[in-house]
């Protein structure tokens, strides 16, 4: 592949400048164009691009200049670009050379060959001038852009949008050339086969200057027809040149697609994600750090052949300073030429000296891709750490279906959809730690009941029964590509089928995070359902709920419970504790899919199984643990209840990035009487008992409205469907937690409280609010000679842990949810004092204790 760079300014880069300053009016319109024309420099030098693939090894990934959709349906083989699938309008977009909106000319050509004629015919050719009217970003154009169609149909005609001409008799489809020339407001197309048979030149007048991407396409949909054919083609000798052509090398995607890293307790884990390179390509990547203005290679790793990732682990890291890094991949061509490629970022210093800013994101359906307003808002808020809690893909993402088998094909199908996530958020992830956990859709499930990794009996089918539909090989790739950068698992022993696990702990900014799954170990609903229809849909109340908590049903499982029991005791370098999982431990949705679809109880929510849910919340309460989650597509902020309302900690279910499946929580409209509505007075808030008997205090809810469709704007569509993101600020000094829930198109720099955040947000709580209300059993007041010490309280008779947390200051009078005699241990790291025989009194306790350290 070759290309020559002119002095032309990148029009896509100019668009991005405009977006940053003008995102409230996203649509490309006549108002934009004068500004664009003014900004773009005249191109007096001809820019050329050509690709013949002769020096490219056989592989799925086409190269950094291109992006193929679907990924698994394209490959380079023996020096040609092949489309091996039959998805309508499957295409390879050229990223690094585009048509500017300026006046000028261009010439585009490619050689095409029919490789297999399908039963329904087909076509091949170009899309020219691909632009997404919603978002000028080339990533949006790759998936949502429309362009002028130019090609040849096996039914015997050539077409240029609506213009058609018959192919000459005996036209040889095994090899033919299509060329499109543009000048002024006119397009011309020529077609000639290898024997010299050619068409009469087609001409098409256009109203506006053609601009945007070009792509080679297999099986274009004919104008006015739905069917596109099912033949397969190969392409070669792609050429693009002219004064309208602008080179924009920064738009290349790959060979390092993006990175994710974490920093915890002086250990850095970094994962580089690469595309499916070929077996004859270089199989190594290196991590380099900038030391004294020079780049030093500190590690080299092989690329995992299934996940196409490389993971680096650096121990004894100095977390007191930021360090620049880059990933080096040396691309080796067939002829032996080597080109080093780099992907750079920053490993930030551990922000122990200021409040920790945390970005919470979940559920990204592709209609909002690349989520530009949201991504830019997150960038402006500059979080210290990111959490993607699940559903980084949906099955329909990319606009083409999933492929469940064979395993190797399902993996590349998943990767093509997952790469959209990295393309959208890569610039954020390169410069800050990222926690990412898969959920049900990531492994091609509507709902997932993993039961410790078992295979779904009977194979793929409905999502309301236990087990994994996909092969363990594919699931392990999902785990690796999303969690490879996490700290090492607490217990890395595989579960059923040899399935990998990733639950672990991470400490950053003096906040200790537990990262767990509430799907992988969860029991399938058929274990308890005794009704007709979907096992997970409980449609009416029952007087006796005990049948829902049969012995052995689990939410997070024994292994993760063991981890949490150890994690709650570990306060090294930590002032606060946070649990990260996929979904809220409550059933806070009354309507699913539509306002006409009321559902009494959803066993897919984290409100069931209740007994295991209660165990988790009791454990969290001991350490004043805050819970952050996602999944539900309706943001909520609530305080858990156990024996009483508000007796547990707080949960923040963050908004979904782009909502496809709608949910509402509308108890007011159902006539359910409200108790203790918060002072803000917003509807559908207060104390409510869910279908499983969980007592939930719903402080805030982010319901969508009744109008949930905007067919003219993808981003407005996301906005009105309650899409957005969460943001949490942990002040380790003051021990406060501030939760924000921003809408998809919010103005985070000049926020309007009624427009930009969901109703009820922001809310500030104390870390110690997570100990729960209603504790009336009071221990003596304890004064410690040294402030901010770790305190644990144990029942003297049973030895059971009652509470453990780091004190704020040096005076505390603990309140417990149970009475009795307790021993209190103050301090850590060998400097501890223990006070035994402390008894609780109801309501008040006048006694005082002094602890000298």
C-alpha positions, 0 to 999 in steps of 0.5 A: 500500500502506498500514499502521498501526503499533500499539504491539505488540512485534514477536513475530518480534523476540522470537523472534530474542532467544530464538534468540540466547540459546537456540539449542541448543533451536531447535524451537518447543515448549511450553517456548518459548511461555510465555516468548513470551507473557510477552515480547509486549505486549498489543495493544489497538490494531487494526493494519491493512494493505492493498495494492491495487497501484494505485500500483505500476509494472508489475514483477516485484518486488512490494514491500518488504512481500512476498516471492514464491516463485518470484520469476519467477512473480509480477508486478504488472501494471496495478494487480493482483498476477499469478501467471503460473507453475504451480509448486505452492503458488506464493505471496507472503508478507506480511513486515511484518505477522504474526499474534501468538500472543496471544489476539485476532482478525484479518480477512484478505481478498483479491479473486481472478480467474482469468486462465487456466484450465489443463488440470488445474484449480487453486485460489487463496487463502491460507495462514494462520499460516505457521510453520516448526517448526524456526526461528521466523525469517520467512525460514524460514517463507517457504520451509519454513513450513506454514499453514492452507489457505483457498481456492477450487478450480476443480473447484467447491468452497471449502475451509478446510483439511479442511473443504469446501463446494460453490460455488453454481451459476454461480459467477464465477471471473473475480472473487471475494473470499475472507475469513478471520476468526479469533477464539479457537480458531476460523476462519471463511471466506466466499467471494463472487463479483462477482455476489453468489453466495456459499458457506455460511460455512466454520468450522474449530476449531483447537487452538492460537492461530494465529500466523505469516505470511499469504500469497496462494497460487496452486494450493494442493495440496488436502488428501490430493492431490498434484496442485495444478492449473496455472491462473493467477490475479490478486490485488488488495485484500489486507487484514489487520487485527485485534488479533492483527496485529503490524506489524514494519517491520524485516522488510521486504526491499528495495528495497536487498536487501543490499550487498557491498564490498571494500577494497584498497590505498585503493580501496573497491568496493561493490555494491548489489543490488536486486530486479527493479524496473520500467522505470518505477521509479527507475533510480538509487541513491546511496552516502552516507557519514556525514561530521561527523554528516551524510550526504553523497552521494558517488556515484550510479549507474544500476542495471544492467538485467540484474543489477539491481546498482549498483557504486560505486568510491571511490579514495584511501580513508583506510583508517585509520578506519571509516566509516558508509555507506548506500545511498539508493533513492528509490521513486517511485509511479505517482502521483508520490509519492517515498519515500526508502529506506535500507540502512546499514552500515560500511566497516571500517578496514583491520585492519593492526595486529592478526591478520586473522580470515577466514571461509570459507564454501561450498556452501549447499543450501536445506534449511538456509536461513536457516542461523541457527545457523551465521550466528549463530556466524559473527557471534559470531566477528566475522570481518574478511573473508568468503569465499564460494567458490562454490555460493551457489545450487543448482538446487533452492534455493527448492523449485522448478526452474531455468528455462534459457531464455529468457535473461531468465527464466533470469536472474530464476530465478537471482536468486530463488535467489541472493537467498536467499543475500543474505537469509541473510548480508546482515547479515554482509556489510553491515559487512565486506569480502566476497569471493564467487566463483561455481562450477558450480551458480551457473551451473546446472551439476552440474560445469563445464569452462569451457574459457575460456567456450565454449558447450557443444556440443549445448546443455544436457545432462550435466555431464561435458563441456566448455562452458557450458550457459547463455547468456553473458548469464545467466553474465555476470549471475552474475559481476556479482552475485557479483563486482561488488564485487571489485577490478577484474579483472587483465585484464578482456578478455572470454573466449569469447562475450564472457563476463566474467572476475573473477580479481583480487588483493586486499590487506587486513589486510596479507594479499595474496589472489589470487582465481581460478577453477579451473573457467572455464578448465578442460579438459573430461574428454572430452579424455582419458577413454577409458572408458565412462560418465561422462567425469569418473569414473575407476573403476580405476587405470592403470599409465601416467597420462601419457594424463591430461596430454595437451598443452594440458589446463589447470586454471587457464589461461594468463591466470590463470597470468600473473596469478599470476606477477605477483601473487606478485611484488607485496608492497605492504602485504602480509606473507602470501600466500593463494590463494582458489579453488573447490576443493582441488588434490587428489582427497581423496574416495573415496566419492560420494553414498553409502557404497556408491558408491566412486569411484577418481578424480574428474576434477572435483576439482582434482587433475586435470589434474596437470601444470597443478596442479603448476605452480600449486603450484610457483608457490604454493610460491615465495611461501609461499602458503596455499590456501583453497577449498571445493566438496568437501562434506567439509572437509580440511586437507592439505599438497600434495606435488610430487616428494615428500610435503609438498614443497608448501604447505597447503590448507584446504577449508572445510566446506559450509554445508549439504551435499546431496551427500555425500562421504567420504574413507575410505582406512582402510576400503578397506584402504589402508595408512597412512603417517605418520599425524599425532600426533592419530591420527585415522583416514583421515589421513596420506600418500596418493597419489591417482588422478592421482599427487598426493602428499597429506598429509591432516592432518585430514578431516571425514567425515560418519558413516553416519547422514546423515538427520534427517527431523525437524530440518533443522538436525540434518540439516545437522549430521550431514552435515558442514555448517559453516564455516571460520575462519582467523586470520592473525597478520601479526606472528608469521606464523602461520596458525590454521585452525578448522573449525566444525560447523553447530550448534557452540558457538563461545563455549564449544567442546567440542573433540570436539563443535564442531570437526571432528576434527584442527582447529584447527591452527596452522602457520607461514606458512613451512611453505608453502615445503614440506618436504624442501628440502636446498639451503642458502644462506648465512645472511643478516643484514639491518640492517632487519627484515621486508624483502622477499626474492627469490631467483633462479637466477643462470643461468636468472633463474627465481624460486626464492622470494619472501616478506617476512622475519620479523625480520632473519636468514634462511638460505634452504633451496631445492628446487633447487641452484645459484648464486643472487642474492638481492635484499633490500628494495623501493620503490627501497631494495634490495640485491642479492647475487650468486654465492651457492651452495647447499650440501647440508644445511648452509652455514656461510657468512654474509652481511651486508646493510646497508639 
